[in-house]
């Protein structure tokens, strides 16, 4: 058990706390510090997503109030990724708590990387020295996408300390010696500065948000929200095809090349992975691109996560009644639609990729269709007639047993559309209904 452990400062990255502990421990060899902290001399101390933290908590002084969750939530970059990795965040959290640190980065593929050197805000540096008697590395300043201080509204400076340093124990505490203040600041345009402020504020919101207050969102939820919003902007189709070329142009026009270049985002046509967050089968989590897309679609993160949009592959109702026996035949009167799950067990998101809908008219006629309505003819399409309804059943009852069976068999054969033209199928249904009525008339005569 440790005799002491530095109290993390507000927004101090845990990596910085470890460096402060090593400097005060009196240890000459870094592996001695690793053994004291993690019960392992082989732990790799990482700046963004450290691991082996359960052992750390066990080794803290007896009266320590720290928990694994509080250290991860308040002093690592985990919150930046967690909200966008619903299917994997528990696994990542488990890796951070345990010893399997090599698995942490699975599924994390950001377009914006950690800075090459630790960043700092000159004003924060002096305030920390005055308040605490020492400076430290702020977590937010090292977060991908953050180039300005959200407190002082100044562009962050690069220190001379590499952020990916195998000799983590040499990182040391932030100081005037390793944080030279440059007299030359980056001269961004006003629009770029405004975007830098906004994205930094959005990232800060993510980093400090109480995730317990956010309903858990699965990967398909993000996909649906984006597709629905892109469809409204005519940048995607109902079958979820994104017009990437048009989106790329509008995205570049919206943000401006200077801002995107400052973040290190390549918007050229050569970057085929720019909008990979839309690809449902690729479970990758690029938090900066998510935030940029949320803003592009005219949402703040808080309003975006409150959205309840649903994917509507068959468009907005009401839909057509396809019952030739009904007075509303081919009129848009159907308001009941039930979305069904596909039997395709190999597709996790089959209800999005291959939607199935059952439409029910008040006349009792029910039909189902698979896939989306893309063309004008699609609204007349059905894959199966589920129920013909009471109007047909009443006519059957007026027939003799033999004719009833014949017509019921004919109707059953027509209830499955074997890739035939929708209009052809409807004509056959109309003809069957006419023949049924004629037969009833003959029997009654």
ChimeraX attribute file (.defattr): number of C-alpha atoms within 10 A of each C-alpha:
attribute: neighborCount
match mode: 1-to-1
recipient: residues
	/A:1	12
	/A:2	13
	/A:3	9
	/A:4	14
	/A:5	18
	/A:6	12
	/A:7	12
	/A:8	18
	/A:9	17
	/A:10	11
	/A:11	17
	/A:12	20
	/A:13	27
	/A:14	26
	/A:15	23
	/A:16	24
	/A:17	21
	/A:18	22
	/A:19	21
	/A:20	21
	/A:21	20
	/A:22	25
	/A:23	18
	/A:24	11
	/A:25	16
	/A:26	10
	/A:27	12
	/A:28	10
	/A:29	10
	/A:30	16
	/A:31	16
	/A:32	16
	/A:33	22
	/A:34	20
	/A:35	14
	/A:36	19
	/A:37	25
	/A:38	20
	/A:39	17
	/A:40	16
	/A:41	14
	/A:42	10
	/A:43	18
	/A:44	16
	/A:45	22
	/A:46	17
	/A:47	20
	/A:48	20
	/A:49	21
	/A:50	24
	/A:51	26
	/A:52	23
	/A:53	22
	/A:54	17
	/A:55	18
	/A:56	21
	/A:57	20
	/A:58	17
	/A:59	19
	/A:60	19
	/A:61	14
	/A:62	12
	/A:63	6
	/A:64	13
	/A:65	9
	/A:66	14
	/A:67	15
	/A:68	17
	/A:69	13
	/A:70	11
	/A:71	15
	/A:72	22
	/A:73	19
	/A:74	19
	/A:75	27
	/A:76	24
	/A:77	22
	/A:78	19
	/A:79	22
	/A:80	23
	/A:81	20
	/A:82	21
	/A:83	22
	/A:84	22
	/A:85	22
	/A:86	19
	/A:87	16
	/A:88	21
	/A:89	18
	/A:90	12
	/A:91	15
	/A:92	25
	/A:93	18
	/A:94	19
	/A:95	21
	/A:96	23
	/A:97	21
	/A:98	15
	/A:99	18
	/A:100	14
	/A:101	20
	/A:102	11
	/A:103	13
	/A:104	19
	/A:105	11
	/A:106	13
	/A:107	17
	/A:108	17
	/A:109	15
	/A:110	16
	/A:111	18
	/A:112	19
	/A:113	15
	/A:114	17
	/A:115	18
	/A:116	15
	/A:117	16
	/A:118	26
	/A:119	28
	/A:120	28
	/A:121	26
	/A:122	20
	/A:123	14
	/A:124	17
	/A:125	20
	/A:126	16
	/A:127	14
	/A:128	16
	/A:129	15
	/A:130	11
	/A:131	9
	/A:132	11
	/A:133	9
	/A:134	15
	/A:135	22
	/A:136	25
	/A:137	25
	/A:138	23
	/A:139	25
	/A:140	27
	/A:141	26
	/A:142	24
	/A:143	25
	/A:144	20
	/A:145	26
	/A:146	27
	/A:147	26
	/A:148	24
	/A:149	22
	/A:150	20
	/A:151	10
	/A:152	12
	/A:153	15
	/A:154	16
	/A:155	22
	/A:156	23
	/A:157	23
	/A:158	19
	/A:159	22
	/A:160	15
	/A:161	17
	/A:162	16
	/A:163	20
	/A:164	17
	/A:165	15
	/A:166	12
	/A:167	11
	/A:168	20
	/A:169	22
	/A:170	13
	/A:171	22
	/A:172	20
	/A:173	20
	/A:174	23
	/A:175	16
	/A:176	15
	/A:177	10
	/A:178	15
	/A:179	20
	/A:180	14
	/A:181	17
	/A:182	10
	/A:183	6
	/A:184	7
	/A:185	11
	/A:186	9
	/A:187	9
	/A:188	14
	/A:189	10
	/A:190	9
	/A:191	13
	/A:192	18
	/A:193	18
	/A:194	14
	/A:195	17
	/A:196	25
	/A:197	19
	/A:198	17
	/A:199	21
	/A:200	22
	/A:201	17
	/A:202	20
	/A:203	22
	/A:204	19
	/A:205	15
	/A:206	20
	/A:207	25
	/A:208	14
	/A:209	16
	/A:210	11
	/A:211	14
	/A:212	7
	/A:213	7
	/A:214	12
	/A:215	10
	/A:216	13
	/A:217	14
	/A:218	14
	/A:219	21
	/A:220	17
	/A:221	18
	/A:222	18
	/A:223	17
	/A:224	20
	/A:225	18
	/A:226	23
	/A:227	24
	/A:228	21
	/A:229	16
	/A:230	20
	/A:231	17
	/A:232	11
	/A:233	11
	/A:234	13
	/A:235	19
	/A:236	20
	/A:237	18
	/A:238	19
	/A:239	20
	/A:240	23
	/A:241	14
	/A:242	20
	/A:243	14
	/A:244	16
	/A:245	11
	/A:246	12
	/A:247	17
	/A:248	16
	/A:249	13
	/A:250	14
	/A:251	19
	/A:252	15
	/A:253	10
	/A:254	11
	/A:255	16
	/A:256	14
	/A:257	16
	/A:258	15
	/A:259	19
	/A:260	18
	/A:261	11
	/A:262	14
	/A:263	18
	/A:264	13
	/A:265	17
	/A:266	16
	/A:267	18
	/A:268	11
	/A:269	12
	/A:270	8
	/A:271	10
	/A:272	11
	/A:273	13
	/A:274	17
	/A:275	17
	/A:276	16
	/A:277	22
	/A:278	21
	/A:279	14
	/A:280	18
	/A:281	13
	/A:282	11
	/A:283	20
	/A:284	20
	/A:285	24
	/A:286	21
	/A:287	25
	/A:288	24
	/A:289	19
	/A:290	19
	/A:291	21
	/A:292	21
	/A:293	16
	/A:294	19
	/A:295	19
	/A:296	14
	/A:297	16
	/A:298	12
	/A:299	15
	/A:300	16
	/A:301	17
	/A:302	13
	/A:303	10
	/A:304	17
	/A:305	18
	/A:306	10
	/A:307	11
	/A:308	10
	/A:309	13
	/A:310	11
	/A:311	20
	/A:312	17
	/A:313	24
	/A:314	21
	/A:315	13
	/A:316	8
	/A:317	13
	/A:318	15
	/A:319	21
	/A:320	20
	/A:321	26
	/A:322	28
	/A:323	26
	/A:324	20
	/A:325	20
	/A:326	18
	/A:327	10
	/A:328	17
	/A:329	14
	/A:330	16
	/A:331	14
	/A:332	15
	/A:333	16
	/A:334	20
	/A:335	15
	/A:336	15
	/A:337	18
	/A:338	11
	/A:339	14
	/A:340	14
	/A:341	15
	/A:342	17
	/A:343	9
	/A:344	11
	/A:345	9
	/A:346	7
	/A:347	13
	/A:348	13
	/A:349	17
	/A:350	16
	/A:351	21
	/A:352	22
	/A:353	16
	/A:354	16
	/A:355	21
	/A:356	21
	/A:357	21
	/A:358	19
	/A:359	23
	/A:360	24
	/A:361	23
	/A:362	14
	/A:363	18
	/A:364	16
	/A:365	23
	/A:366	23
	/A:367	24
	/A:368	21
	/A:369	21
	/A:370	19
	/A:371	18
	/A:372	22
	/A:373	19
	/A:374	14
	/A:375	8
	/A:376	8
	/A:377	11
	/A:378	16
	/A:379	20
	/A:380	19
	/A:381	23
	/A:382	26
	/A:383	19
	/A:384	18
	/A:385	22
	/A:386	17
	/A:387	15
	/A:388	19
	/A:389	18
	/A:390	13
	/A:391	15
	/A:392	21
	/A:393	12
	/A:394	10
	/A:395	15
	/A:396	21
	/A:397	11
	/A:398	17
	/A:399	20
	/A:400	12
	/A:401	10
	/A:402	8
	/A:403	16
	/A:404	19
	/A:405	13
	/A:406	12
	/A:407	18
	/A:408	15
	/A:409	12
	/A:410	13
	/A:411	18
	/A:412	15
	/A:413	11
	/A:414	17
	/A:415	19
	/A:416	17
	/A:417	17
	/A:418	11
	/A:419	10
	/A:420	12
	/A:421	15
	/A:422	16
	/A:423	13
	/A:424	11
	/A:425	20
	/A:426	19
	/A:427	13
	/A:428	13
	/A:429	20
	/A:430	16
	/A:431	13
	/A:432	18
	/A:433	19
	/A:434	14
	/A:435	13
	/A:436	20
	/A:437	18
	/A:438	12
	/A:439	20
	/A:440	19
	/A:441	12
	/A:442	9
	/A:443	12
	/A:444	9
	/A:445	6
